Amino acid sequence: ACKATSNGGTDACVNWVMMHMEDADLNDPVTVASSGASKGAAEPPEQSVQLLVSMGLPRHHCVRALQSCSNDVERAAEWAFSHPVE
């Protein structure tokens, strides 16, 4: 449900599950294509990167944070400040 709703939150996930309760494959394991996650992920929007960089974070850390949070700037900022810079 979280994958199907792009981590849309508890309400979105619960609603998705309720709408798909009758699906024959509901309990099947989720298959995720291996794409190298943050290594091969597309560059996030430059405006978002610059916003995080303006908070004093290194550019590479901002890019990784945005990639980890589906380019959601607010979530990426929280992620960036809660994960050590590598």
Buried (B, 14 or more C-beta within 10 A) or exposed (E): BEEBBEBEEEEBBEBBBEEEEEEEEEEEEEEEEEEEEEEEBEEBEEEBBEBBBEEEBEEEBBBBBBBBBEBBBEBBBEBBEEEEEE
